Amino acid sequence: MTTAIYNVSGMTCAHCVNSVREEVGQISGVSAVDVDLETGRVTVTSDVPLDDTQVREAVEEAGYELKA
Ligand SMILES: [Cu+2]
């Protein structure tokens, strides 16, 4: 099990948090997604090593952006 932290910009409310959580949660292997709205910090727990590209695409699918 691995945990990775990403920074997402553009989230402004609980709805945004849910969108990101939902999209990132659909990545195969991901078992938990914790989103902190105030800092934009997204903590992803996965059974397999995370593919950053997949996370980036999921975040963009939700309508937000991954900060480098
Ligand atoms: Cu929102």
PDB file of the backbone (N, CA, C, O) and the ligand in Angstrom, with CONECT records:
HET     CU  A 101       1
ATOM      1  N   MET A   1       0.846  -1.199   0.000  1.00  0.00           N
ATOM      2  CA  MET A   1       0.000   0.000   0.000  1.00  0.00           C
ATOM      3  C   MET A   1       0.883   1.252   0.000  1.00  0.00           C
ATOM      4  O   MET A   1       1.843   1.348   0.764  1.00  0.00           O
ATOM      5  N   THR A   2       0.546   2.196  -0.859  1.00  0.00           N
ATOM      6  CA  THR A   2       1.320   3.423  -0.923  1.00  0.00           C
ATOM      7  C   THR A   2       0.404   4.629  -0.748  1.00  0.00           C
ATOM      8  O   THR A   2      -0.792   4.573  -1.036  1.00  0.00           O
ATOM      9  N   THR A   3       0.987   5.699  -0.279  1.00  0.00           N
ATOM     10  CA  THR A   3       0.256   6.947  -0.134  1.00  0.00           C
ATOM     11  C   THR A   3       1.023   8.036  -0.858  1.00  0.00           C
ATOM     12  O   THR A   3       2.238   8.160  -0.701  1.00  0.00           O
ATOM     13  N   ALA A   4       0.313   8.824  -1.650  1.00  0.00           N
ATOM     14  CA  ALA A   4       0.950   9.929  -2.355  1.00  0.00           C
ATOM     15  C   ALA A   4       0.127  11.187  -2.146  1.00  0.00           C
ATOM     16  O   ALA A   4      -1.099  11.145  -2.040  1.00  0.00           O
ATOM     17  N   ILE A   5       0.833  12.307  -2.090  1.00  0.00           N
ATOM     18  CA  ILE A   5       0.149  13.581  -1.863  1.00  0.00           C
ATOM     19  C   ILE A   5       0.277  14.455  -3.110  1.00  0.00           C
ATOM     20  O   ILE A   5       1.358  14.615  -3.676  1.00  0.00           O
ATOM     21  N   TYR A   6      -0.848  15.007  -3.511  1.00  0.00           N
ATOM     22  CA  TYR A   6      -0.880  15.895  -4.671  1.00  0.00           C
ATOM     23  C   TYR A   6      -1.496  17.224  -4.261  1.00  0.00           C
ATOM     24  O   TYR A   6      -2.244  17.307  -3.287  1.00  0.00           O
ATOM     25  N   ASN A   7      -1.168  18.258  -5.021  1.00  0.00           N
ATOM     26  CA  ASN A   7      -1.775  19.558  -4.755  1.00  0.00           C
ATOM     27  C   ASN A   7      -2.642  19.944  -5.942  1.00  0.00           C
ATOM     28  O   ASN A   7      -2.186  20.011  -7.084  1.00  0.00           O
ATOM     29  N   VAL A   8      -3.896  20.193  -5.634  1.00  0.00           N
ATOM     30  CA  VAL A   8      -4.864  20.499  -6.678  1.00  0.00           C
ATOM     31  C   VAL A   8      -5.315  21.949  -6.547  1.00  0.00           C
ATOM     32  O   VAL A   8      -5.662  22.406  -5.457  1.00  0.00           O
ATOM     33  N   SER A   9      -5.307  22.670  -7.671  1.00  0.00           N
ATOM     34  CA  SER A   9      -5.784  24.045  -7.623  1.00  0.00           C
ATOM     35  C   SER A   9      -7.159  24.156  -8.249  1.00  0.00           C
ATOM     36  O   SER A   9      -7.510  23.388  -9.146  1.00  0.00           O
ATOM     37  N   GLY A  10      -7.936  25.119  -7.770  1.00  0.00           N
ATOM     38  CA  GLY A  10      -9.233  25.414  -8.365  1.00  0.00           C
ATOM     39  C   GLY A  10     -10.428  24.921  -7.567  1.00  0.00           C
ATOM     40  O   GLY A  10     -11.570  25.231  -7.909  1.00  0.00           O
ATOM     41  N   MET A  11     -10.182  24.157  -6.504  1.00  0.00           N
ATOM     42  CA  MET A  11     -11.323  23.664  -5.714  1.00  0.00           C
ATOM     43  C   MET A  11     -11.803  24.767  -4.769  1.00  0.00           C
ATOM     44  O   MET A  11     -11.009  25.383  -4.059  1.00  0.00           O
ATOM     45  N   THR A  12     -13.117  25.002  -4.774  1.00  0.00           N
ATOM     46  CA  THR A  12     -13.639  26.089  -3.949  1.00  0.00           C
ATOM     47  C   THR A  12     -14.698  25.672  -2.941  1.00  0.00           C
ATOM     48  O   THR A  12     -14.998  26.423  -2.012  1.00  0.00           O
ATOM     49  N   CYS A  13     -15.264  24.490  -3.111  1.00  0.00           N
ATOM     50  CA  CYS A  13     -16.338  24.095  -2.183  1.00  0.00           C
ATOM     51  C   CYS A  13     -16.420  22.577  -2.060  1.00  0.00           C
ATOM     52  O   CYS A  13     -15.650  21.846  -2.683  1.00  0.00           O
ATOM     53  N   ALA A  14     -17.356  22.124  -1.252  1.00  0.00           N
ATOM     54  CA  ALA A  14     -17.505  20.691  -0.994  1.00  0.00           C
ATOM     55  C   ALA A  14     -17.838  19.917  -2.268  1.00  0.00           C
ATOM     56  O   ALA A  14     -17.493  18.743  -2.402  1.00  0.00           O
ATOM     57  N   HIS A  15     -18.502  20.579  -3.187  1.00  0.00           N
ATOM     58  CA  HIS A  15     -18.832  19.916  -4.450  1.00  0.00           C
ATOM     59  C   HIS A  15     -17.559  19.592  -5.226  1.00  0.00           C
ATOM     60  O   HIS A  15     -17.418  18.502  -5.781  1.00  0.00           O
ATOM     61  N   CYS A  16     -16.647  20.539  -5.259  1.00  0.00           N
ATOM     62  CA  CYS A  16     -15.357  20.328  -5.926  1.00  0.00           C
ATOM     63  C   CYS A  16     -14.629  19.154  -5.286  1.00  0.00           C
ATOM     64  O   CYS A  16     -14.081  18.291  -5.971  1.00  0.00           O
ATOM     65  N   VAL A  17     -14.636  19.141  -3.971  1.00  0.00           N
ATOM     66  CA  VAL A  17     -13.973  18.071  -3.223  1.00  0.00           C
ATOM     67  C   VAL A  17     -14.543  16.714  -3.625  1.00  0.00           C
ATOM     68  O   VAL A  17     -13.801  15.758  -3.849  1.00  0.00           O
ATOM     69  N   ASN A  18     -15.860  16.645  -3.713  1.00  0.00           N
ATOM     70  CA  ASN A  18     -16.507  15.388  -4.081  1.00  0.00           C
ATOM     71  C   ASN A  18     -16.163  14.964  -5.500  1.00  0.00           C
ATOM     72  O   ASN A  18     -15.953  13.779  -5.762  1.00  0.00           O
ATOM     73  N   SER A  19     -16.105  15.929  -6.422  1.00  0.00           N
ATOM     74  CA  SER A  19     -15.773  15.612  -7.807  1.00  0.00           C
ATOM     75  C   SER A  19     -14.383  15.004  -7.902  1.00  0.00           C
ATOM     76  O   SER A  19     -14.177  13.983  -8.558  1.00  0.00           O
ATOM     77  N   VAL A  20     -13.434  15.649  -7.233  1.00  0.00           N
ATOM     78  CA  VAL A  20     -12.054  15.155  -7.267  1.00  0.00           C
ATOM     79  C   VAL A  20     -11.974  13.780  -6.610  1.00  0.00           C
ATOM     80  O   VAL A  20     -11.319  12.871  -7.120  1.00  0.00           O
ATOM     81  N   ARG A  21     -12.636  13.647  -5.493  1.00  0.00           N
ATOM     82  CA  ARG A  21     -12.600  12.387  -4.754  1.00  0.00           C
ATOM     83  C   ARG A  21     -13.171  11.253  -5.618  1.00  0.00           C
ATOM     84  O   ARG A  21     -12.651  10.137  -5.640  1.00  0.00           O
ATOM     85  N   GLU A  22     -14.234  11.574  -6.310  1.00  0.00           N
ATOM     86  CA  GLU A  22     -14.892  10.566  -7.133  1.00  0.00           C
ATOM     87  C   GLU A  22     -14.019  10.125  -8.309  1.00  0.00           C
ATOM     88  O   GLU A  22     -13.842   8.932  -8.554  1.00  0.00           O
ATOM     89  N   GLU A  23     -13.481  11.104  -9.028  1.00  0.00           N
ATOM     90  CA  GLU A  23     -12.665  10.789 -10.210  1.00  0.00           C
ATOM     91  C   GLU A  23     -11.392  10.051  -9.824  1.00  0.00           C
ATOM     92  O   GLU A  23     -11.049   9.030 -10.420  1.00  0.00           O
ATOM     93  N   VAL A  24     -10.701  10.571  -8.831  1.00  0.00           N
ATOM     94  CA  VAL A  24      -9.440   9.941  -8.427  1.00  0.00           C
ATOM     95  C   VAL A  24      -9.717   8.560  -7.825  1.00  0.00           C
ATOM     96  O   VAL A  24      -8.917   7.635  -7.965  1.00  0.00           O
ATOM     97  N   GLY A  25     -10.867   8.441  -7.153  1.00  0.00           N
ATOM     98  CA  GLY A  25     -11.232   7.172  -6.536  1.00  0.00           C
ATOM     99  C   GLY A  25     -11.498   6.073  -7.551  1.00  0.00           C
ATOM    100  O   GLY A  25     -11.518   4.890  -7.211  1.00  0.00           O
ATOM    101  N   GLN A  26     -11.705   6.481  -8.821  1.00  0.00           N
ATOM    102  CA  GLN A  26     -11.984   5.493  -9.868  1.00  0.00           C
ATOM    103  C   GLN A  26     -10.725   4.869 -10.458  1.00  0.00           C
ATOM    104  O   GLN A  26     -10.794   3.886 -11.196  1.00  0.00           O
ATOM    105  N   ILE A  27      -9.574   5.450 -10.126  1.00  0.00           N
ATOM    106  CA  ILE A  27      -8.320   4.879 -10.632  1.00  0.00           C
ATOM    107  C   ILE A  27      -8.131   3.505 -10.001  1.00  0.00           C
ATOM    108  O   ILE A  27      -8.311   3.336  -8.796  1.00  0.00           O
ATOM    109  N   SER A  28      -7.771   2.538 -10.817  1.00  0.00           N
ATOM    110  CA  SER A  28      -7.681   1.178 -10.301  1.00  0.00           C
ATOM    111  C   SER A  28      -6.565   1.066  -9.260  1.00  0.00           C
ATOM    112  O   SER A  28      -5.451   1.551  -9.461  1.00  0.00           O
ATOM    113  N   GLY A  29      -6.894   0.418  -8.154  1.00  0.00           N
ATOM    114  CA  GLY A  29      -5.931   0.249  -7.080  1.00  0.00           C
ATOM    115  C   GLY A  29      -6.114   1.243  -5.950  1.00  0.00           C
ATOM    116  O   GLY A  29      -5.668   1.007  -4.827  1.00  0.00           O
ATOM    117  N   VAL A  30      -6.779   2.371  -6.250  1.00  0.00           N
ATOM    118  CA  VAL A  30      -6.952   3.401  -5.231  1.00  0.00           C
ATOM    119  C   VAL A  30      -7.991   2.962  -4.200  1.00  0.00           C
ATOM    120  O   VAL A  30      -9.109   2.585  -4.549  1.00  0.00           O
ATOM    121  N   SER A  31      -7.606   3.016  -2.934  1.00  0.00           N
ATOM    122  CA  SER A  31      -8.513   2.578  -1.880  1.00  0.00           C
ATOM    123  C   SER A  31      -9.052   3.731  -1.050  1.00  0.00           C
ATOM    124  O   SER A  31     -10.085   3.594  -0.395  1.00  0.00           O
ATOM    125  N   ALA A  32      -8.361   4.868  -1.070  1.00  0.00           N
ATOM    126  CA  ALA A  32      -8.855   6.015  -0.308  1.00  0.00           C
ATOM    127  C   ALA A  32      -8.354   7.319  -0.910  1.00  0.00           C
ATOM    128  O   ALA A  32      -7.224   7.411  -1.388  1.00  0.00           O
ATOM    129  N   VAL A  33      -9.224   8.326  -0.876  1.00  0.00           N
ATOM    130  CA  VAL A  33      -8.847   9.653  -1.351  1.00  0.00           C
ATOM    131  C   VAL A  33      -9.271  10.656  -0.297  1.00  0.00           C
ATOM    132  O   VAL A  33     -10.453  10.771   0.027  1.00  0.00           O
ATOM    133  N   ASP A  34      -8.295  11.384   0.238  1.00  0.00           N
ATOM    134  CA  ASP A  34      -8.610  12.380   1.238  1.00  0.00           C
ATOM    135  C   ASP A  34      -8.291  13.761   0.669  1.00  0.00           C
ATOM    136  O   ASP A  34      -7.162  14.037   0.263  1.00  0.00           O
ATOM    137  N   VAL A  35      -9.316  14.625   0.648  1.00  0.00           N
ATOM    138  CA  VAL A  35      -9.130  15.946   0.056  1.00  0.00           C
ATOM    139  C   VAL A  35      -9.261  17.018   1.131  1.00  0.00           C
ATOM    140  O   VAL A  35     -10.250  17.061   1.861  1.00  0.00           O
ATOM    141  N   ASP A  36      -8.258  17.878   1.219  1.00  0.00           N
ATOM    142  CA  ASP A  36      -8.348  19.011   2.125  1.00  0.00           C
ATOM    143  C   ASP A  36      -8.629  20.255   1.293  1.00  0.00           C
ATOM    144  O   ASP A  36      -7.775  20.726   0.542  1.00  0.00           O
ATOM    145  N   LEU A  37      -9.834  20.773   1.442  1.00  0.00           N
ATOM    146  CA  LEU A  37     -10.274  21.890   0.613  1.00  0.00           C
ATOM    147  C   LEU A  37      -9.414  23.131   0.824  1.00  0.00           C
ATOM    148  O   LEU A  37      -9.059  23.810  -0.139  1.00  0.00           O
ATOM    149  N   GLU A  38      -9.083  23.426   2.054  1.00  0.00           N
ATOM    150  CA  GLU A  38      -8.376  24.662   2.350  1.00  0.00           C
ATOM    151  C   GLU A  38      -6.986  24.734   1.735  1.00  0.00           C
ATOM    152  O   GLU A  38      -6.570  25.777   1.230  1.00  0.00           O
ATOM    153  N   THR A  39      -6.270  23.604   1.785  1.00  0.00           N
ATOM    154  CA  THR A  39      -4.910  23.606   1.253  1.00  0.00           C
ATOM    155  C   THR A  39      -4.853  23.070  -0.167  1.00  0.00           C
ATOM    156  O   THR A  39      -3.843  23.246  -0.849  1.00  0.00           O
ATOM    157  N   GLY A  40      -5.913  22.420  -0.628  1.00  0.00           N
ATOM    158  CA  GLY A  40      -5.903  21.818  -1.947  1.00  0.00           C
ATOM    159  C   GLY A  40      -5.117  20.521  -1.972  1.00  0.00           C
ATOM    160  O   GLY A  40      -4.801  19.984  -3.034  1.00  0.00           O
ATOM    161  N   ARG A  41      -4.815  20.039  -0.804  1.00  0.00           N
ATOM    162  CA  ARG A  41      -4.002  18.835  -0.702  1.00  0.00           C
ATOM    163  C   ARG A  41      -4.852  17.571  -0.831  1.00  0.00           C
ATOM    164  O   ARG A  41      -5.853  17.402  -0.135  1.00  0.00           O
ATOM    165  N   VAL A  42      -4.435  16.699  -1.727  1.00  0.00           N
ATOM    166  CA  VAL A  42      -5.166  15.458  -1.963  1.00  0.00           C
ATOM    167  C   VAL A  42      -4.251  14.284  -1.614  1.00  0.00           C
ATOM    168  O   VAL A  42      -3.190  14.112  -2.214  1.00  0.00           O
ATOM    169  N   THR A  43      -4.664  13.501  -0.662  1.00  0.00           N
ATOM    170  CA  THR A  43      -3.882  12.347  -0.241  1.00  0.00           C
ATOM    171  C   THR A  43      -4.526  11.087  -0.805  1.00  0.00           C
ATOM    172  O   THR A  43      -5.683  10.783  -0.513  1.00  0.00           O
ATOM    173  N   VAL A  44      -3.773  10.367  -1.607  1.00  0.00           N
ATOM    174  CA  VAL A  44      -4.314   9.193  -2.282  1.00  0.00           C
ATOM    175  C   VAL A  44      -3.628   7.936  -1.753  1.00  0.00           C
ATOM    176  O   VAL A  44      -2.402   7.824  -1.772  1.00  0.00           O
ATOM    177  N   THR A  45      -4.429   7.012  -1.288  1.00  0.00           N
ATOM    178  CA  THR A  45      -3.920   5.735  -0.813  1.00  0.00           C
ATOM    179  C   THR A  45      -4.249   4.681  -1.859  1.00  0.00           C
ATOM    180  O   THR A  45      -5.382   4.581  -2.331  1.00  0.00           O
ATOM    181  N   SER A  46      -3.231   3.897  -2.212  1.00  0.00           N
ATOM    182  CA  SER A  46      -3.410   2.933  -3.282  1.00  0.00           C
ATOM    183  C   SER A  46      -2.744   1.607  -2.956  1.00  0.00           C
ATOM    184  O   SER A  46      -1.739   1.548  -2.247  1.00  0.00           O
ATOM    185  N   ASP A  47      -3.334   0.545  -3.493  1.00  0.00           N
ATOM    186  CA  ASP A  47      -2.769  -0.793  -3.293  1.00  0.00           C
ATOM    187  C   ASP A  47      -1.564  -1.021  -4.194  1.00  0.00           C
ATOM    188  O   ASP A  47      -0.702  -1.851  -3.905  1.00  0.00           O
ATOM    189  N   VAL A  48      -1.521  -0.269  -5.291  1.00  0.00           N
ATOM    190  CA  VAL A  48      -0.409  -0.393  -6.233  1.00  0.00           C
ATOM    191  C   VAL A  48       0.239   0.980  -6.395  1.00  0.00           C
ATOM    192  O   VAL A  48      -0.395   1.996  -6.113  1.00  0.00           O
ATOM    193  N   PRO A  49       1.495   1.024  -6.847  1.00  0.00           N
ATOM    194  CA  PRO A  49       2.136   2.333  -7.039  1.00  0.00           C
ATOM    195  C   PRO A  49       1.310   3.205  -7.984  1.00  0.00           C
ATOM    196  O   PRO A  49       0.842   2.745  -9.026  1.00  0.00           O
ATOM    197  N   LEU A  50       1.141   4.459  -7.606  1.00  0.00           N
ATOM    198  CA  LEU A  50       0.298   5.356  -8.383  1.00  0.00           C
ATOM    199  C   LEU A  50       1.007   5.878  -9.630  1.00  0.00           C
ATOM    200  O   LEU A  50       2.200   6.181  -9.614  1.00  0.00           O
ATOM    201  N   ASP A  51       0.245   5.971 -10.691  1.00  0.00           N
ATOM    202  CA  ASP A  51       0.729   6.566 -11.923  1.00  0.00           C
ATOM    203  C   ASP A  51       0.308   8.044 -11.900  1.00  0.00           C
ATOM    204  O   ASP A  51      -0.877   8.367 -11.992  1.00  0.00           O
ATOM    205  N   ASP A  52       1.302   8.931 -11.776  1.00  0.00           N
ATOM    206  CA  ASP A  52       0.998  10.360 -11.670  1.00  0.00           C
ATOM    207  C   ASP A  52       0.172  10.876 -12.841  1.00  0.00           C
ATOM    208  O   ASP A  52      -0.661  11.770 -12.691  1.00  0.00           O
ATOM    209  N   THR A  53       0.422  10.293 -14.008  1.00  0.00           N
ATOM    210  CA  THR A  53      -0.315  10.720 -15.194  1.00  0.00           C
ATOM    211  C   THR A  53      -1.792  10.402 -15.050  1.00  0.00           C
ATOM    212  O   THR A  53      -2.651  11.195 -15.437  1.00  0.00           O
ATOM    213  N   GLN A  54      -2.077   9.245 -14.494  1.00  0.00           N
ATOM    214  CA  GLN A  54      -3.479   8.850 -14.277  1.00  0.00           C
ATOM    215  C   GLN A  54      -4.154   9.778 -13.279  1.00  0.00           C
ATOM    216  O   GLN A  54      -5.319  10.142 -13.439  1.00  0.00           O
ATOM    217  N   VAL A  55      -3.412  10.155 -12.253  1.00  0.00           N
ATOM    218  CA  VAL A  55      -3.970  11.060 -11.246  1.00  0.00           C
ATOM    219  C   VAL A  55      -4.226  12.423 -11.874  1.00  0.00           C
ATOM    220  O   VAL A  55      -5.266  13.040 -11.642  1.00  0.00           O
ATOM    221  N   ARG A  56      -3.265  12.888 -12.674  1.00  0.00           N
ATOM    222  CA  ARG A  56      -3.426  14.173 -13.338  1.00  0.00           C
ATOM    223  C   ARG A  56      -4.661  14.177 -14.243  1.00  0.00           C
ATOM    224  O   ARG A  56      -5.435  15.134 -14.263  1.00  0.00           O
ATOM    225  N   GLU A  57      -4.822  13.089 -14.984  1.00  0.00           N
ATOM    226  CA  GLU A  57      -5.964  13.000 -15.891  1.00  0.00           C
ATOM    227  C   GLU A  57      -7.289  12.959 -15.125  1.00  0.00           C
ATOM    228  O   GLU A  57      -8.277  13.559 -15.548  1.00  0.00           O
ATOM    229  N   ALA A  58      -7.299  12.259 -14.017  1.00  0.00           N
ATOM    230  CA  ALA A  58      -8.520  12.171 -13.214  1.00  0.00           C
ATOM    231  C   ALA A  58      -8.883  13.537 -12.637  1.00  0.00           C
ATOM    232  O   ALA A  58     -10.052  13.924 -12.613  1.00  0.00           O
ATOM    233  N   VAL A  59      -7.873  14.252 -12.176  1.00  0.00           N
ATOM    234  CA  VAL A  59      -8.108  15.589 -11.614  1.00  0.00           C
ATOM    235  C   VAL A  59      -8.624  16.528 -12.699  1.00  0.00           C
ATOM    236  O   VAL A  59      -9.527  17.331 -12.462  1.00  0.00           O
ATOM    237  N   GLU A  60      -8.046  16.418 -13.886  1.00  0.00           N
ATOM    238  CA  GLU A  60      -8.486  17.268 -15.000  1.00  0.00           C
ATOM    239  C   GLU A  60      -9.892  16.884 -15.452  1.00  0.00           C
ATOM    240  O   GLU A  60     -10.692  17.734 -15.841  1.00  0.00           O
ATOM    241  N   GLU A  61     -10.170  15.595 -15.393  1.00  0.00           N
ATOM    242  CA  GLU A  61     -11.512  15.106 -15.735  1.00  0.00           C
ATOM    243  C   GLU A  61     -12.556  15.737 -14.798  1.00  0.00           C
ATOM    244  O   GLU A  61     -13.676  16.044 -15.205  1.00  0.00           O
ATOM    245  N   ALA A  62     -12.160  15.916 -13.557  1.00  0.00           N
ATOM    246  CA  ALA A  62     -13.054  16.519 -12.575  1.00  0.00           C
ATOM    247  C   ALA A  62     -13.182  18.021 -12.799  1.00  0.00           C
ATOM    248  O   ALA A  62     -14.109  18.652 -12.292  1.00  0.00           O
ATOM    249  N   GLY A  63     -12.248  18.592 -13.561  1.00  0.00           N
ATOM    250  CA  GLY A  63     -12.320  20.013 -13.864  1.00  0.00           C
ATOM    251  C   GLY A  63     -11.314  20.875 -13.128  1.00  0.00           C
ATOM    252  O   GLY A  63     -11.453  22.097 -13.069  1.00  0.00           O
ATOM    253  N   TYR A  64     -10.285  20.226 -12.560  1.00  0.00           N
ATOM    254  CA  TYR A  64      -9.297  20.974 -11.785  1.00  0.00           C
ATOM    255  C   TYR A  64      -7.908  20.666 -12.295  1.00  0.00           C
ATOM    256  O   TYR A  64      -7.726  19.905 -13.245  1.00  0.00           O
ATOM    257  N   GLU A  65      -6.924  21.280 -11.639  1.00  0.00           N
ATOM    258  CA  GLU A  65      -5.565  21.106 -12.122  1.00  0.00           C
ATOM    259  C   GLU A  65      -4.619  20.683 -11.023  1.00  0.00           C
ATOM    260  O   GLU A  65      -4.719  21.110  -9.873  1.00  0.00           O
ATOM    261  N   LEU A  66      -3.693  19.823 -11.425  1.00  0.00           N
ATOM    262  CA  LEU A  66      -2.681  19.363 -10.499  1.00  0.00           C
ATOM    263  C   LEU A  66      -1.545  20.381 -10.520  1.00  0.00           C
ATOM    264  O   LEU A  66      -1.037  20.729 -11.586  1.00  0.00           O
ATOM    265  N   LYS A  67      -1.158  20.847  -9.362  1.00  0.00           N
ATOM    266  CA  LYS A  67      -0.014  21.763  -9.295  1.00  0.00           C
ATOM    267  C   LYS A  67       1.257  20.934  -9.310  1.00  0.00           C
ATOM    268  O   LYS A  67       1.327  19.879  -8.681  1.00  0.00           O
ATOM    269  N   ALA A  68       2.247  21.409 -10.020  1.00  0.00           N
ATOM    270  CA  ALA A  68       3.499  20.657 -10.193  1.00  0.00           C
ATOM    271  C   ALA A  68       4.150  20.312  -8.860  1.00  0.00           C
ATOM    272  O   ALA A  68       5.207  19.683  -8.833  1.00  0.00           O
TER     273      ALA A  68
HETATM  274 CU    CU A 101     -17.054  23.630  -5.782  1.00  0.00          CU2+
END
